[in-house]
Amino acid sequence: MGKSKTTKFKRPQFNTAGLPVNAVKEEEEQADEDCPALELLEKLESPSADVREFACASISRVVQLSQNIPGFLQRDAVRKLGPMLLDRSLAVRETATGALRNLSACGVQEVCEDMVKHDVMTPLTALLRECCAGFESAAVPMKDQKNAVEDVANEAVNLLWNLCESSSQALSVFNKSGLLDVVVQCLERHPDNVELAISAAHCLHTVTEDNPELLCSVNAAVLAALENVLLSSQADMAHTLLRTLAAGTLWNVKGSIPAARQAQMLNAVVATLSRCLDLDAGALIPKLREAEDARHKSSTAAADLEDQAAGEPTPEDEMEEEEEAPKQKRNGKAVKVDSDFSDLLPRGKEELREATALLTAQQTSLEIIVNVCCSDDPSDDEWEEESSSDESDMGPDGLCDGLSNLMSPLCLSAEVHGALINHSIPEKVLKKTEFPPKEALAVCQQDPSWRRLIKKMQRIQSRALTCLHSILSAMDAESLGGPAALQEAAQHLSKLVFGNTEASKEEEFLEAVISAMRSLLQMLASKNIPQCMTAEQLMSLSEAATRCDVVSVRVNAVAILGITGGTLAKEKGTAATLEMIGRALLQVATKDVDLVVNGEALDALFDVFADGEEAEAAAKNINLLTSLKTLQPVFKSKIRKEGRGKYNPQQLCVLDNIKVNLRRFIGYLEKVVKK
């Protein structure tokens, strides 16, 4: 059914503990507790700033339990918290913004839309403008001291990020309210406040994706700010993440880059991603874990001396300790969390922040490369219409006058191809497809707070496999090293699938590795390069994939059978293997519950048994003609009954073509039988 299309990556929603929204599960005892919404919302009207701050901070914590959110929404919490963003007290502003941030992240998309409906964007926009105006006046002369205005801005930018990602109306307000310049000002604080800059970079990376309306606001100052981030030299992992996000944003706004600078900027983007992938997380994570242990031993020794001098800790000290790590325990019960954002980790976890930032940067780099390789560009006709738009559509500095030839679809792939090859991106991506090193897994397993990194390391492997699939789909065999390199890659993928039985049961891994294998086998077949999978391995992979609930895995599995069978049909003495492949494909075409998978299996049968003596012999031995004649009316009926309701127009078009091809293929087999 043709090449599978790579889907662009988008950031999932996260709650404040970094756990994906659809994975938030709470203890049954917690669900039975009364939600204190009414009491806390009443405290927002207190004349005391301390009481208002306490109420906002409490709401921020309570809404982390997803079952509490409806109670607050029913009591008009968004409308009551909105004015708190412009409270006279900076502390109230920060905690109120944090409460709305948590509400937007812990709730579903409708929560964000409800916030926008209640006009939270108006006070949020005003707050961000006030924060940016106060950056210099609120500057703290002492290094390592906190800047209260920047703390408020950090919460506000995160709230803006969540809203723009979940609400098209919020994104529209962002485009029209000049908020781009405000967020860029936050990005420019990176030399002094990398945490705020990273929040701004995340927001920019989100709002610039697939947002043509914003392109005309991307002027020379915005591009200069992004370029300055790329040129930063700090070697810590937070800055590595920051540079990666800036690179992704530059790719998103490539249409606004002046023609004379496009080649330079493209090279800078790919170079940034390349340097990020150069980092060896498997070696760095054990070192960071070791550094944390050393720091703990040192601080424990110092604390013992202080305790001897100062005596027992006061109740106030104990309360501060509880406040510093609210995400570790809830109502006295340990909660398993999976933090994905380093700014949400408790203080005193510097090494864990670094490790998290490193893994997030590498995952983001791989996702950007996937998006770079995506062929979602407009057609030539559409491009000409866009490029010949009226001059009134131009933005400041004349940067929206259409793309130059470098970034046009006619030669985009050639330019990107050159940059990816020059920076050895294919080799680096292939390296990241390896299983996480055992040493790194072992040190993470030893500590509950580090254990969450195991899943991130596994996700990087899956992202790398998806990235490899995109690269294979977008590049030619010679650019990837020729037959020897491709066969070596195929052997590597086979080891990944058949060398770890536990990993092959994971749907995310299986989906990624099988899509990469399909692309690679397709390339090998097109160049008549011998394939390395045995018949037993092929059938083992097929059986594992066809049991998977993910449709794309089953589609790619039968496609692999078709690709391999089509290659074997050209060789002598392969009839027995072709019979095995044919039976497997007939089983899928007949039994699978999804029409798309049925169609892919039929398409694969056409490829395998289209020509050749071995194929003809195998077709007769498995009674292929009789089976297809029996299947034909059933397939047509399923398309008629299920098609319109369950499948999109593109899928229906492909299925209709397969229906026609099935009739023709049956006619071909009838001629073969009469020979």
Order of alpha helices (4+ residues) and beta strands (2+ residues): alpha-alpha-alpha-alpha-alpha-alpha-alpha-alpha-alpha-alpha-alpha-alpha-alpha-alpha-alpha-alpha-alpha-alpha-beta-beta-alpha-alpha-alpha-alpha-alpha-alpha-alpha-alpha-alpha-alpha-alpha-alpha-alpha-alpha-alpha
